[in-house]
Amino acid sequence: MNARTLKIEAARVALEHVTDGMRLGIGTGSTAEEFVRLLAEKVAAGMTIIGVPTSERTAALCRELGVPLSTLDETPELDLTIDGADEIDPDLALVKGGGGALLREKIVASASASMIVIADETKMVDTLGRFPLPIEVNPFGLKSTELAITRLAEQLGLKGPLTLRMTQGEPFVTDGGHFILDASFGRIPDPRALSTGLHAVPGVVEHGLFLGLAKAAIVAGADGVKTVHATR
Ligand SMILES: O=C(CO)[C@H](O)[C@H](O)COP(=O)(O)O
């Protein structure tokens, strides 16, 4: 099975958790987009849901495919969010933000009674940190924020470069108007300490560690699709 087929399989199982009338957070990325395509088929067949997208990119796809949308201002409490991830550890702690949507993704997931992650098996890791950690920062004072993050990392025994995410020769700008620093710290043995420390840096808007948010991960691999439940 190729990578796209695995993403579709995970999305298909996630769709079984969606029921009529749900207020649904809709994630960002190639796996979430497979979910949107399947969801659109259900909507066309009569399913009534209202979706809150986690990015302009997802909103555009939903509009194109006829998935009805709302905003968190109109619909501040959601039943379920389905989203992808860049890494998933055995406790269902996640690294997200590879697609640059981590801030809205975290706000939407936090507004949801439940979050289900969909992924292919390559996203499973024993310890987070193989994928660089996206950190969304305010453009003002970028160098000072970078220095503060480097010092924090050293205090926590982490070391590695911070790279300003670029696109077409310009800094990548998020939907919220911020920049992203991708932190290649290597393995992160204590994600909670790093999360707390990053939140205390004034220029940091949000980071891609999603801790305690995912209730289940639907993971597709060569041997089929398995659902991993959070133990907390
Ligand atoms: O966090 C994300 C976007 O900000 C995505 O969920 C994550 O990057 C996974 O994307 P994909 O399904 O394309 O591998």
Ligand as a Chemical Component Dictionary entry (heavy atoms), coordinates in Angstrom:
data_LIG
# 
_chem_comp.id                   LIG 
_chem_comp.type                 NON-POLYMER 
_chem_comp.pdbx_formal_charge   0 
_chem_comp.three_letter_code    LIG 
# 
loop_
_chem_comp_atom.comp_id 
_chem_comp_atom.atom_id 
_chem_comp_atom.alt_atom_id 
_chem_comp_atom.type_symbol 
_chem_comp_atom.charge 
_chem_comp_atom.model_Cartn_x 
_chem_comp_atom.model_Cartn_y 
_chem_comp_atom.model_Cartn_z 
_chem_comp_atom.pdbx_ordinal 
LIG O1 O1 O 0 0.141  19.619 11.906 1  
LIG C1 C1 C 0 -0.171 19.619 10.740 2  
LIG C2 C2 C 0 -0.334 20.865 9.960  3  
LIG O2 O2 O 0 0.040  21.995 10.712 4  
LIG C3 C3 C 0 -0.425 18.339 10.038 5  
LIG O3 O3 O 0 -1.439 17.658 10.691 6  
LIG C4 C4 C 0 0.829  17.518 10.053 7  
LIG O4 O4 O 0 1.874  18.286 9.449  8  
LIG C5 C5 C 0 0.656  16.209 9.290  9  
LIG O5 O5 O 0 0.499  16.463 7.934  10 
LIG P1 P1 P 0 0.383  15.287 6.889  11 
LIG O6 O6 O 0 -0.915 14.599 7.123  12 
LIG O7 O7 O 0 0.454  15.989 5.550  13 
LIG O8 O8 O 0 1.578  14.382 7.092  14 
# 
loop_
_chem_comp_bond.comp_id 
_chem_comp_bond.atom_id_1 
_chem_comp_bond.atom_id_2 
_chem_comp_bond.value_order 
_chem_comp_bond.pdbx_ordinal 
LIG O1 C1 DOUB 1  
LIG C1 C2 SING 2  
LIG C1 C3 SING 3  
LIG C2 O2 SING 4  
LIG C3 O3 SING 5  
LIG C3 C4 SING 6  
LIG C4 O4 SING 7  
LIG C4 C5 SING 8  
LIG C5 O5 SING 9  
LIG O5 P1 SING 10 
LIG P1 O6 DOUB 11 
LIG P1 O7 SING 12 
LIG P1 O8 SING 13 
# 
